[in-house]
Amino acid sequence: MSIRPIKQVLEAKPTIEGAGVRLRRAFGFGNTSDFDPFLLFDDFRNEDPEAYLAGFPWHPHRGIETITYVLAGSVNHGDSLGNSGELGAGDVQWMTAGSGILHQEMPKGDRQGRMHGFQLWANLPASLKMTAPRYQDVLSSDVPEVIDDDGTRVRVICGSFWGKTGPVDGIAADPRYLDVWVPAGRRKTLPVEASRHAFAYVFEGTGTFRDASQPLAVRTERVAPSDGPTVEESSNRSLVLFDSGDEVTVHAGETGIRFLLVSGKPLAEPVAWRGPIVMNTEEQLRQAYDELRAGTFIREA
């Protein structure tokens, strides 16, 4: 077994999307080959309703899959196929845009005004770019959780882990999407298939990810004041991109650590990308936008 070294630590940057939603983007738009098959990762945690209530009105997608994971608050969604619903705390939506869909996502805070969640984009291979759109809406109660002897908890959203299989299936990149909590002071090694690209996004507590040489601290968001200005306790959210290997090791800090651990098989295909549409060639991209303008973007079922 080989521990994956840390290739890069990225700080999620503030950005504005939709009709003025303020969020943090860990990666997306530009060269995302190190994350292949994933294209973009947004953290839309916020406690100020003015920063998110405008939401994400009607917009198109083609050639990708979007994965929305809600921690607090809710997201109302609707699309051009007549689907609609609401995602609540702990719920997941995996949307395969395929040949094209128009949809909207409108966030709403909980009683404390909190709207917390994440959205990940996964690329579709050329053979499935024009597949029929579909949704997988998963209730929090249907997401299995496994608890290890040391108290480590893992919610398995997609893929298989520690004998549990997540409810989201049939995804082209065969991804694994885990929500991991490691208790304070614990050191935990987690398997990740060597053939996959993998990253962790830390969103609660503190800790370090270790490789075969030096430990590398990651920046996390802390609510309580710290005793000193250590890197682990800074207020910046961080994404840890791992290099090759078949396991990752994390050492939880004094308050424990919670992070998403995401991995997938690289597609290794050309990417032509503009806004919410991702194809393989510039010609395909031009055609998609021509169809959008002409009103022929949505294909008949």
C-alpha positions as protocol buffer text, in pm:
chain_id: "A"
residue {
  index: 1
  type: MET
  ca { x: 0 y: 0 z: 0 }
}
residue {
  index: 2
  type: SER
  ca { x: 125 y: 351 z: -79 }
}
residue {
  index: 3
  type: ILE
  ca { x: 18 y: 676 z: 85 }
}
residue {
  index: 4
  type: ARG
  ca { x: -84 y: 941 z: -168 }
}
residue {
  index: 5
  type: PRO
  ca { x: 142 y: 1247 z: -143 }
}
residue {
  index: 6
  type: ILE
  ca { x: -23 y: 1586 z: -149 }
}
residue {
  index: 7
  type: LYS
  ca { x: 9 y: 1744 z: -491 }
}
residue {
  index: 8
  type: GLN
  ca { x: -148 y: 2080 z: -413 }
}
residue {
  index: 9
  type: VAL
  ca { x: -357 y: 2265 z: -155 }
}
residue {
  index: 10
  type: LEU
  ca { x: -603 y: 2516 z: -299 }
}
residue {
  index: 11
  type: GLU
  ca { x: -793 y: 2784 z: -114 }
}
residue {
  index: 12
  type: ALA
  ca { x: -1155 y: 2824 z: -223 }
}
residue {
  index: 13
  type: LYS
  ca { x: -1194 y: 3170 z: -375 }
}
residue {
  index: 14
  type: PRO
  ca { x: -1495 y: 3400 z: -336 }
}
residue {
  index: 15
  type: THR
  ca { x: -1704 y: 3432 z: -650 }
}
residue {
  index: 16
  type: ILE
  ca { x: -2055 y: 3528 z: -757 }
}
residue {
  index: 17
  type: GLU
  ca { x: -2281 y: 3302 z: -963 }
}
residue {
  index: 18
  type: GLY
  ca { x: -2643 y: 3281 z: -1074 }
}
residue {
  index: 19
  type: ALA
  ca { x: -2840 y: 3596 z: -994 }
}
residue {
  index: 20
  type: GLY
  ca { x: -2585 y: 3713 z: -739 }
}
residue {
  index: 21
  type: VAL
  ca { x: -2518 y: 3417 z: -511 }
}
residue {
  index: 22
  type: ARG
  ca { x: -2197 y: 3460 z: -314 }
}
residue {
  index: 23
  type: LEU
  ca { x: -2002 y: 3137 z: -284 }
}
residue {
  index: 24
  type: ARG
  ca { x: -1651 y: 2993 z: -273 }
}
residue {
  index: 25
  type: ARG
  ca { x: -1499 y: 2806 z: -569 }
}
residue {
  index: 26
  type: ALA
  ca { x: -1222 y: 2557 z: -502 }
}
residue {
  index: 27
  type: PHE
  ca { x: -1160 y: 2478 z: -870 }
}
residue {
  index: 28
  type: GLY
  ca { x: -1329 y: 2520 z: -1206 }
}
residue {
  index: 29
  type: PHE
  ca { x: -1295 y: 2700 z: -1541 }
}
residue {
  index: 30
  type: GLY
  ca { x: -944 y: 2670 z: -1677 }
}
residue {
  index: 31
  type: ASN
  ca { x: -718 y: 2367 z: -1680 }
}
residue {
  index: 32
  type: THR
  ca { x: -885 y: 2109 z: -1458 }
}
residue {
  index: 33
  type: SER
  ca { x: -697 y: 1804 z: -1593 }
}
residue {
  index: 34
  type: ASP
  ca { x: -561 y: 1719 z: -1246 }
}
residue {
  index: 35
  type: PHE
  ca { x: -922 y: 1672 z: -1132 }
}
residue {
  index: 36
  type: ASP
  ca { x: -1047 y: 1480 z: -1439 }
}
residue {
  index: 37
  type: PRO
  ca { x: -1330 y: 1362 z: -1455 }
}
residue {
  index: 38
  type: PHE
  ca { x: -1439 y: 1651 z: -1229 }
}
residue {
  index: 39
  type: LEU
  ca { x: -1469 y: 2003 z: -1364 }
}
residue {
  index: 40
  type: LEU
  ca { x: -1578 y: 2235 z: -1084 }
}
residue {
  index: 41
  type: PHE
  ca { x: -1640 y: 2241 z: -710 }
}
residue {
  index: 42
  type: ASP
  ca { x: -1840 y: 2515 z: -535 }
}
residue {
  index: 43
  type: ASP
  ca { x: -1899 y: 2567 z: -163 }
}
residue {
  index: 44
  type: PHE
  ca { x: -2218 y: 2768 z: -113 }
}
residue {
  index: 45
  type: ARG
  ca { x: -2224 y: 2783 z: 268 }
}
residue {
  index: 46
  type: ASN
  ca { x: -2360 y: 3116 z: 387 }
}
residue {
  index: 47
  type: GLU
  ca { x: -2553 y: 3258 z: 684 }
}
residue {
  index: 48
  type: ASP
  ca { x: -2669 y: 3579 z: 513 }
}
residue {
  index: 49
  type: PRO
  ca { x: -2994 y: 3530 z: 314 }
}
residue {
  index: 50
  type: GLU
  ca { x: -2913 y: 3837 z: 104 }
}
residue {
  index: 51
  type: ALA
  ca { x: -2609 y: 3648 z: -26 }
}
residue {
  index: 52
  type: TYR
  ca { x: -2803 y: 3351 z: -166 }
}
residue {
  index: 53
  type: LEU
  ca { x: -3180 y: 3409 z: -198 }
}
residue {
  index: 54
  type: ALA
  ca { x: -3156 y: 3536 z: -558 }
}
residue {
  index: 55
  type: GLY
  ca { x: -3055 y: 3182 z: -645 }
}
residue {
  index: 56
  type: PHE
  ca { x: -2976 y: 3029 z: -982 }
}
residue {
  index: 57
  type: PRO
  ca { x: -3265 y: 3111 z: -1220 }
}
residue {
  index: 58
  type: TRP
  ca { x: -3325 y: 2922 z: -1545 }
}
residue {
  index: 59
  type: HIS
  ca { x: -3002 y: 2820 z: -1718 }
}
residue {
  index: 60
  type: PRO
  ca { x: -2889 y: 2541 z: -1953 }
}
residue {
  index: 61
  type: HIS
  ca { x: -2654 y: 2246 z: -1910 }
}
residue {
  index: 62
  type: ARG
  ca { x: -2522 y: 1995 z: -2162 }
}
residue {
  index: 63
  type: GLY
  ca { x: -2248 y: 1734 z: -2153 }
}
residue {
  index: 64
  type: ILE
  ca { x: -2202 y: 1716 z: -1774 }
}
residue {
  index: 65
  type: GLU
  ca { x: -2345 y: 1588 z: -1448 }
}
residue {
  index: 66
  type: THR
  ca { x: -2405 y: 1812 z: -1146 }
}
residue {
  index: 67
  type: ILE
  ca { x: -2400 y: 1679 z: -790 }
}
residue {
  index: 68
  type: THR
  ca { x: -2565 y: 1891 z: -520 }
}
residue {
  index: 69
  type: TYR
  ca { x: -2521 y: 1800 z: -152 }
}
residue {
  index: 70
  type: VAL
  ca { x: -2717 y: 2005 z: 103 }
}
residue {
  index: 71
  type: LEU
  ca { x: -2604 y: 2033 z: 466 }
}
residue {
  index: 72
  type: ALA
  ca { x: -2845 y: 2300 z: 596 }
}
residue {
  index: 73
  type: GLY
  ca { x: -3138 y: 2488 z: 448 }
}
residue {
  index: 74
  type: SER
  ca { x: -3303 y: 2368 z: 128 }
}
residue {
  index: 75
  type: VAL
  ca { x: -3287 y: 2402 z: -250 }
}
residue {
  index: 76
  type: ASN
  ca { x: -3601 y: 2410 z: -466 }
}
residue {
  index: 77
  type: HIS
  ca { x: -3543 y: 2293 z: -821 }
}
residue {
  index: 78
  type: GLY
  ca { x: -3736 y: 2268 z: -1144 }
}
residue {
  index: 79
  type: ASP
  ca { x: -3652 y: 2190 z: -1506 }
}
residue {
  index: 80
  type: SER
  ca { x: -3770 y: 2204 z: -1865 }
}
residue {
  index: 81
  type: LEU
  ca { x: -3882 y: 1839 z: -1850 }
}
residue {
  index: 82
  type: GLY
  ca { x: -4139 y: 1915 z: -1582 }
}
residue {
  index: 83
  type: ASN
  ca { x: -3942 y: 1777 z: -1288 }
}
residue {
  index: 84
  type: SER
  ca { x: -3951 y: 1968 z: -959 }
}
residue {
  index: 85
  type: GLY
  ca { x: -3873 y: 1909 z: -596 }
}
residue {
  index: 86
  type: GLU
  ca { x: -3690 y: 2023 z: -287 }
}
residue {
  index: 87
  type: LEU
  ca { x: -3358 y: 1912 z: -140 }
}
residue {
  index: 88
  type: GLY
  ca { x: -3332 y: 1935 z: 238 }
}
residue {
  index: 89
  type: ALA
  ca { x: -3050 y: 1891 z: 489 }
}
residue {
  index: 90
  type: GLY
  ca { x: -2849 y: 1578 z: 411 }
}
residue {
  index: 91
  type: ASP
  ca { x: -3018 y: 1523 z: 73 }
}
residue {
  index: 92
  type: VAL
  ca { x: -2834 y: 1473 z: -256 }
}
residue {
  index: 93
  type: GLN
  ca { x: -2927 y: 1539 z: -617 }
}
residue {
  index: 94
  type: TRP
  ca { x: -2726 y: 1391 z: -902 }
}
residue {
  index: 95
  type: MET
  ca { x: -2840 y: 1545 z: -1231 }
}
residue {
  index: 96
  type: THR
  ca { x: -2721 y: 1405 z: -1563 }
}
residue {
  index: 97
  type: ALA
  ca { x: -2770 y: 1692 z: -1810 }
}
residue {
  index: 98
  type: GLY
  ca { x: -2671 y: 1478 z: -2108 }
}
residue {
  index: 99
  type: SER
  ca { x: -2808 y: 1616 z: -2437 }
}
residue {
  index: 100
  type: GLY
  ca { x: -2942 y: 1926 z: -2267 }
}
residue {
  index: 101
  type: ILE
  ca { x: -3167 y: 2057 z: -1997 }
}
residue {
  index: 102
  type: LEU
  ca { x: -3288 y: 2394 z: -1870 }
}
residue {
  index: 103
  type: HIS
  ca { x: -3329 y: 2415 z: -1494 }
}
residue {
  index: 104
  type: GLN
  ca { x: -3330 y: 2643 z: -1194 }
}
residue {
  index: 105
  type: GLU
  ca { x: -3207 y: 2602 z: -835 }
}
residue {
  index: 106
  type: MET
  ca { x: -3341 y: 2835 z: -567 }
}
residue {
  index: 107
  type: PRO
  ca { x: -3186 y: 2812 z: -219 }
}
residue {
  index: 108
  type: LYS
  ca { x: -3368 y: 2884 z: 106 }
}
residue {
  index: 109
  type: GLY
  ca { x: -3213 y: 2908 z: 452 }
}
residue {
  index: 110
  type: ASP
  ca { x: -3311 y: 2719 z: 764 }
}
residue {
  index: 111
  type: ARG
  ca { x: -3456 y: 2888 z: 1074 }
}
residue {
  index: 112
  type: GLN
  ca { x: -3116 y: 3034 z: 1156 }
}
residue {
  index: 113
  type: GLY
  ca { x: -3077 y: 3166 z: 801 }
}
residue {
  index: 114
  type: ARG
  ca { x: -2812 y: 2909 z: 711 }
}
residue {
  index: 115
  type: MET
  ca { x: -2778 y: 2779 z: 356 }
}
residue {
  index: 116
  type: HIS
  ca { x: -2497 y: 2524 z: 349 }
}
residue {
  index: 117
  type: GLY
  ca { x: -2407 y: 2289 z: 68 }
}
residue {
  index: 118
  type: PHE
  ca { x: -2177 y: 2197 z: -216 }
}
residue {
  index: 119
  type: GLN
  ca { x: -2202 y: 2147 z: -591 }
}
residue {
  index: 120
  type: LEU
  ca { x: -1964 y: 1934 z: -794 }
}
residue {
  index: 121
  type: TRP
  ca { x: -1957 y: 1906 z: -1174 }
}
residue {
  index: 122
  type: ALA
  ca { x: -1851 y: 1579 z: -1336 }
}
residue {
  index: 123
  type: ASN
  ca { x: -1772 y: 1551 z: -1705 }
}
residue {
  index: 124
  type: LEU
  ca { x: -1947 y: 1303 z: -1932 }
}
residue {
  index: 125
  type: PRO
  ca { x: -1744 y: 1097 z: -2182 }
}
residue {
  index: 126
  type: ALA
  ca { x: -1791 y: 1167 z: -2552 }
}
residue {
  index: 127
  type: SER
  ca { x: -2007 y: 854 z: -2589 }
}
residue {
  index: 128
  type: LEU
  ca { x: -2259 y: 989 z: -2335 }
}
residue {
  index: 129
  type: LYS
  ca { x: -2257 y: 1363 z: -2404 }
}
residue {
  index: 130
  type: MET
  ca { x: -2593 y: 1337 z: -2580 }
}
residue {
  index: 131
  type: THR
  ca { x: -2754 y: 1080 z: -2352 }
}
residue {
  index: 132
  type: ALA
  ca { x: -3106 y: 1147 z: -2223 }
}
residue {
  index: 133
  type: PRO
  ca { x: -3116 y: 1373 z: -1914 }
}
residue {
  index: 134
  type: ARG
  ca { x: -3206 y: 1216 z: -1580 }
}
residue {
  index: 135
  type: TYR
  ca { x: -3223 y: 1291 z: -1209 }
}
residue {
  index: 136
  type: GLN
  ca { x: -3136 y: 1091 z: -900 }
}
residue {
  index: 137
  type: ASP
  ca { x: -3286 y: 1260 z: -594 }
}
residue {
  index: 138
  type: VAL
  ca { x: -3169 y: 1095 z: -272 }
}
residue {
  index: 139
  type: LEU
  ca { x: -3313 y: 1161 z: 74 }
}
residue {
  index: 140
  type: SER
  ca { x: -3073 y: 1193 z: 365 }
}
residue {
  index: 141
  type: SER
  ca { x: -3229 y: 884 z: 526 }
}
residue {
  index: 142
  type: ASP
  ca { x: -3129 y: 678 z: 221 }
}
residue {
  index: 143
  type: VAL
  ca { x: -2759 y: 767 z: 242 }
}
residue {
  index: 144
  type: PRO
  ca { x: -2583 y: 487 z: 433 }
}
residue {
  index: 145
  type: GLU
  ca { x: -2345 y: 574 z: 715 }
}
residue {
  index: 146
  type: VAL
  ca { x: -2073 y: 345 z: 845 }
}
residue {
  index: 147
  type: ILE
  ca { x: -1902 y: 398 z: 1181 }
}
residue {
  index: 148
  type: ASP
  ca { x: -1560 y: 251 z: 1254 }
}
residue {
  index: 149
  type: ASP
  ca { x: -1443 y: 131 z: 1595 }
}
residue {
  index: 150
  type: ASP
  ca { x: -1255 y: 456 z: 1661 }
}
residue {
  index: 151
  type: GLY
  ca { x: -1564 y: 668 z: 1598 }
}
residue {
  index: 152
  type: THR
  ca { x: -1483 y: 766 z: 1239 }
}
residue {
  index: 153
  type: ARG
  ca { x: -1809 y: 820 z: 1049 }
}
residue {
  index: 154
  type: VAL
  ca { x: -1848 y: 800 z: 672 }
}
residue {
  index: 155
  type: ARG
  ca { x: -2162 y: 882 z: 473 }
}
residue {
  index: 156
  type: VAL
  ca { x: -2141 y: 695 z: 141 }
}
residue {
  index: 157
  type: ILE
  ca { x: -2313 y: 910 z: -122 }
}
residue {
  index: 158
  type: CYS
  ca { x: -2177 y: 735 z: -429 }
}
residue {
  index: 159
  type: GLY
  ca { x: -1958 y: 430 z: -477 }
}
residue {
  index: 160
  type: SER
  ca { x: -1868 y: 157 z: -228 }
}
residue {
  index: 161
  type: PHE
  ca { x: -1676 y: 196 z: 97 }
}
residue {
  index: 162
  type: TRP
  ca { x: -1630 y: -21 z: 406 }
}
residue {
  index: 163
  type: GLY
  ca { x: -1898 y: -263 z: 294 }
}
residue {
  index: 164
  type: LYS
  ca { x: -2161 y: 1 z: 214 }
}
residue {
  index: 165
  type: THR
  ca { x: -2274 y: 120 z: -130 }
}
residue {
  index: 166
  type: GLY
  ca { x: -2416 y: 465 z: -191 }
}
residue {
  index: 167
  type: PRO
  ca { x: -2762 y: 513 z: -344 }
}
residue {
  index: 168
  type: VAL
  ca { x: -2640 y: 709 z: -648 }
}
residue {
  index: 169
  type: ASP
  ca { x: -2552 y: 470 z: -933 }
}
residue {
  index: 170
  type: GLY
  ca { x: -2498 y: 445 z: -1308 }
}
residue {
  index: 171
  type: ILE
  ca { x: -2252 y: 735 z: -1320 }
}
residue {
  index: 172
  type: ALA
  ca { x: -2010 y: 735 z: -1612 }
}
residue {
  index: 173
  type: ALA
  ca { x: -1695 y: 826 z: -1419 }
}
residue {
  index: 174
  type: ASP
  ca { x: -1763 y: 558 z: -1155 }
}
residue {
  index: 175
  type: PRO
  ca { x: -1698 y: 812 z: -880 }
}
residue {
  index: 176
  type: ARG
  ca { x: -1675 y: 769 z: -506 }
}
residue {
  index: 177
  type: TYR
  ca { x: -1819 y: 1056 z: -302 }
}
residue {
  index: 178
  type: LEU
  ca { x: -1779 y: 1033 z: 77 }
}
residue {
  index: 179
  type: ASP
  ca { x: -1858 y: 1264 z: 369 }
}
residue {
  index: 180
  type: VAL
  ca { x: -1598 y: 1175 z: 634 }
}
residue {
  index: 181
  type: TRP
  ca { x: -1575 y: 1269 z: 1004 }
}
residue {
  index: 182
  type: VAL
  ca { x: -1263 y: 1170 z: 1203 }
}
residue {
  index: 183
  type: PRO
  ca { x: -1274 y: 1228 z: 1582 }
}
residue {
  index: 184
  type: ALA
  ca { x: -1029 y: 1453 z: 1764 }
}
residue {
  index: 185
  type: GLY
  ca { x: -673 y: 1327 z: 1776 }
}
residue {
  index: 186
  type: ARG
  ca { x: -735 y: 1022 z: 1560 }
}
residue {
  index: 187
  type: ARG
  ca { x: -510 y: 924 z: 1271 }
}
residue {
  index: 188
  type: LYS
  ca { x: -700 y: 750 z: 993 }
}
residue {
  index: 189
  type: THR
  ca { x: -593 y: 586 z: 668 }
}
residue {
  index: 190
  type: LEU
  ca { x: -860 y: 558 z: 398 }
}
residue {
  index: 191
  type: PRO
  ca { x: -834 y: 353 z: 77 }
}
residue {
  index: 192
  type: VAL
  ca { x: -856 y: 525 z: -263 }
}
residue {
  index: 193
  type: GLU
  ca { x: -815 y: 326 z: -585 }
}
residue {
  index: 194
  type: ALA
  ca { x: -480 y: 399 z: -749 }
}
residue {
  index: 195
  type: SER
  ca { x: -639 y: 452 z: -1093 }
}
residue {
  index: 196
  type: ARG
  ca { x: -845 y: 750 z: -973 }
}
residue {
  index: 197
  type: HIS
  ca { x: -786 y: 1119 z: -933 }
}
residue {
  index: 198
  type: ALA
  ca { x: -878 y: 1218 z: -578 }
}
residue {
  index: 199
  type: PHE
  ca { x: -926 y: 1526 z: -362 }
}
residue {
  index: 200
  type: ALA
  ca { x: -1048 y: 1615 z: -14 }
}
residue {
  index: 201
  type: TYR
  ca { x: -1239 y: 1929 z: 77 }
}
residue {
  index: 202
  type: VAL
  ca { x: -1223 y: 2019 z: 446 }
}
residue {
  index: 203
  type: PHE
  ca { x: -1522 y: 2204 z: 586 }
}
residue {
  index: 204
  type: GLU
  ca { x: -1526 y: 2144 z: 961 }
}
residue {
  index: 205
  type: GLY
  ca { x: -1265 y: 2116 z: 1235 }
}
residue {
  index: 206
  type: THR
  ca { x: -890 y: 2097 z: 1186 }
}
residue {
  index: 207
  type: GLY
  ca { x: -631 y: 1841 z: 1088 }
}
residue {
  index: 208
  type: THR
  ca { x: -337 y: 1746 z: 871 }
}
residue {
  index: 209
  type: PHE
  ca { x: -308 y: 1518 z: 571 }
}
residue {
  index: 210
  type: ARG
  ca { x: 16 y: 1323 z: 573 }
}
residue {
  index: 211
  type: ASP
  ca { x: 224 y: 1171 z: 299 }
}
residue {
  index: 212
  type: ALA
  ca { x: 538 y: 960 z: 300 }
}
residue {
  index: 213
  type: SER
  ca { x: 751 y: 1256 z: 403 }
}
residue {
  index: 214
  type: GLN
  ca { x: 636 y: 1574 z: 575 }
}
residue {
  index: 215
  type: PRO
  ca { x: 285 y: 1635 z: 710 }
}
residue {
  index: 216
  type: LEU
  ca { x: 102 y: 1916 z: 536 }
}
residue {
  index: 217
  type: ALA
  ca { x: -155 y: 2116 z: 729 }
}
residue {
  index: 218
  type: VAL
  ca { x: -475 y: 2222 z: 560 }
}
residue {
  index: 219
  type: ARG
  ca { x: -665 y: 2541 z: 613 }
}
residue {
  index: 220
  type: THR
  ca { x: -1011 y: 2496 z: 756 }
}
residue {
  index: 221
  type: GLU
  ca { x: -1294 y: 2712 z: 876 }
}
residue {
  index: 222
  type: ARG
  ca { x: -1317 y: 2746 z: 1253 }
}
residue {
  index: 223
  type: VAL
  ca { x: -1608 y: 2894 z: 1445 }
}
residue {
  index: 224
  type: ALA
  ca { x: -1440 y: 2917 z: 1784 }
}
residue {
  index: 225
  type: PRO
  ca { x: -1136 y: 3142 z: 1840 }
}
residue {
  index: 226
  type: SER
  ca { x: -797 y: 2975 z: 1828 }
}
residue {
  index: 227
  type: ASP
  ca { x: -515 y: 2986 z: 2081 }
}
residue {
  index: 228
  type: GLY
  ca { x: -258 y: 3077 z: 1820 }
}
residue {
  index: 229
  type: PRO
  ca { x: -216 y: 3163 z: 1452 }
}
residue {
  index: 230
  type: THR
  ca { x: -145 y: 2812 z: 1322 }
}
residue {
  index: 231
  type: VAL
  ca { x: -208 y: 2721 z: 961 }
}
residue {
  index: 232
  type: GLU
  ca { x: -460 y: 2453 z: 1062 }
}
residue {
  index: 233
  type: GLU
  ca { x: -677 y: 2709 z: 1234 }
}
residue {
  index: 234
  type: SER
  ca { x: -696 y: 2978 z: 969 }
}
residue {
  index: 235
  type: SER
  ca { x: -1040 y: 3072 z: 839 }
}
residue {
  index: 236
  type: ASN
  ca { x: -980 y: 2971 z: 479 }
}
residue {
  index: 237
  type: ARG
  ca { x: -1155 y: 2666 z: 333 }
}
residue {
  index: 238
  type: SER
  ca { x: -918 y: 2435 z: 150 }
}
residue {
  index: 239
  type: LEU
  ca { x: -915 y: 2160 z: -107 }
}
residue {
  index: 240
  type: VAL
  ca { x: -636 y: 1900 z: -93 }
}
residue {
  index: 241
  type: LEU
  ca { x: -544 y: 1747 z: -429 }
}
residue {
  index: 242
  type: PHE
  ca { x: -368 y: 1413 z: -395 }
}
residue {
  index: 243
  type: ASP
  ca { x: -102 y: 1260 z: -617 }
}
residue {
  index: 244
  type: SER
  ca { x: -89 y: 890 z: -707 }
}
residue {
  index: 245
  type: GLY
  ca { x: -120 y: 612 z: -451 }
}
residue {
  index: 246
  type: ASP
  ca { x: -388 y: 387 z: -308 }
}
residue {
  index: 247
  type: GLU
  ca { x: -467 y: 542 z: 31 }
}
residue {
  index: 248
  type: VAL
  ca { x: -479 y: 878 z: 207 }
}
residue {
  index: 249
  type: THR
  ca { x: -397 y: 948 z: 572 }
}
residue {
  index: 250
  type: VAL
  ca { x: -545 y: 1222 z: 787 }
}
residue {
  index: 251
  type: HIS
  ca { x: -465 y: 1320 z: 1147 }
}
residue {
  index: 252
  type: ALA
  ca { x: -757 y: 1498 z: 1311 }
}
residue {
  index: 253
  type: GLY
  ca { x: -694 y: 1807 z: 1524 }
}
residue {
  index: 254
  type: GLU
  ca { x: -832 y: 1893 z: 1866 }
}
residue {
  index: 255
  type: THR
  ca { x: -1190 y: 1935 z: 1743 }
}
residue {
  index: 256
  type: GLY
  ca { x: -1191 y: 1651 z: 1490 }
}
residue {
  index: 257
  type: ILE
  ca { x: -1209 y: 1699 z: 1115 }
}
residue {
  index: 258
  type: ARG
  ca { x: -1487 y: 1663 z: 856 }
}
residue {
  index: 259
  type: PHE
  ca { x: -1423 y: 1657 z: 484 }
}
residue {
  index: 260
  type: LEU
  ca { x: -1552 y: 1534 z: 152 }
}
residue {
  index: 261
  type: LEU
  ca { x: -1334 y: 1267 z: -8 }
}
residue {
  index: 262
  type: VAL
  ca { x: -1405 y: 1249 z: -382 }
}
residue {
  index: 263
  type: SER
  ca { x: -1240 y: 1031 z: -646 }
}
residue {
  index: 264
  type: GLY
  ca { x: -1312 y: 925 z: -1004 }
}
residue {
  index: 265
  type: LYS
  ca { x: -1160 y: 759 z: -1308 }
}
residue {
  index: 266
  type: PRO
  ca { x: -1006 y: 1011 z: -1551 }
}
residue {
  index: 267
  type: LEU
  ca { x: -1173 y: 1034 z: -1891 }
}
residue {
  index: 268
  type: ALA
  ca { x: -859 y: 1170 z: -2061 }
}
residue {
  index: 269
  type: GLU
  ca { x: -1064 y: 1333 z: -2339 }
}
residue {
  index: 270
  type: PRO
  ca { x: -1045 y: 1681 z: -2493 }
}
residue {
  index: 271
  type: VAL
  ca { x: -1258 y: 1944 z: -2323 }
}
residue {
  index: 272
  type: ALA
  ca { x: -1437 y: 2234 z: -2497 }
}
residue {
  index: 273
  type: TRP
  ca { x: -1604 y: 2439 z: -2226 }
}
residue {
  index: 274
  type: ARG
  ca { x: -1801 y: 2760 z: -2213 }
}
residue {
  index: 275
  type: GLY
  ca { x: -2022 y: 2844 z: -1917 }
}
residue {
  index: 276
  type: PRO
  ca { x: -2262 y: 2561 z: -1827 }
}
residue {
  index: 277
  type: ILE
  ca { x: -2198 y: 2357 z: -2144 }
}
residue {
  index: 278
  type: VAL
  ca { x: -1903 y: 2117 z: -2178 }
}
residue {
  index: 279
  type: MET
  ca { x: -1834 y: 1928 z: -2501 }
}
residue {
  index: 280
  type: ASN
  ca { x: -1529 y: 1771 z: -2670 }
}
residue {
  index: 281
  type: THR
  ca { x: -1477 y: 2011 z: -2962 }
}
residue {
  index: 282
  type: GLU
  ca { x: -1528 y: 2379 z: -3033 }
}
residue {
  index: 283
  type: GLU
  ca { x: -1762 y: 2288 z: -3318 }
}
residue {
  index: 284
  type: GLN
  ca { x: -1986 y: 2092 z: -3079 }
}
residue {
  index: 285
  type: LEU
  ca { x: -1980 y: 2386 z: -2842 }
}
residue {
  index: 286
  type: ARG
  ca { x: -2081 y: 2630 z: -3117 }
}
residue {
  index: 287
  type: GLN
  ca { x: -2362 y: 2396 z: -3223 }
}
residue {
  index: 288
  type: ALA
  ca { x: -2495 y: 2380 z: -2866 }
}
residue {
  index: 289
  type: TYR
  ca { x: -2512 y: 2758 z: -2836 }
}
residue {
  index: 290
  type: ASP
  ca { x: -2664 y: 2789 z: -3184 }
}
residue {
  index: 291
  type: GLU
  ca { x: -2937 y: 2546 z: -3075 }
}
residue {
  index: 292
  type: LEU
  ca { x: -2987 y: 2740 z: -2754 }
}
residue {
  index: 293
  type: ARG
  ca { x: -3046 y: 3061 z: -2951 }
}
residue {
  index: 294
  type: ALA
  ca { x: -3269 y: 2883 z: -3204 }
}
residue {
  index: 295
  type: GLY
  ca { x: -3486 y: 2719 z: -2938 }
}
residue {
  index: 296
  type: THR
  ca { x: -3387 y: 2364 z: -3042 }
}
residue {
  index: 297
  type: PHE
  ca { x: -3156 y: 2292 z: -2747 }
}
residue {
  index: 298
  type: ILE
  ca { x: -3394 y: 2049 z: -2571 }
}
residue {
  index: 299
  type: ARG
  ca { x: -3419 y: 1714 z: -2748 }
}
residue {
  index: 300
  type: GLU
  ca { x: -3740 y: 1513 z: -2766 }
}
residue {
  index: 301
  type: ALA
  ca { x: -3750 y: 1217 z: -2530 }
}
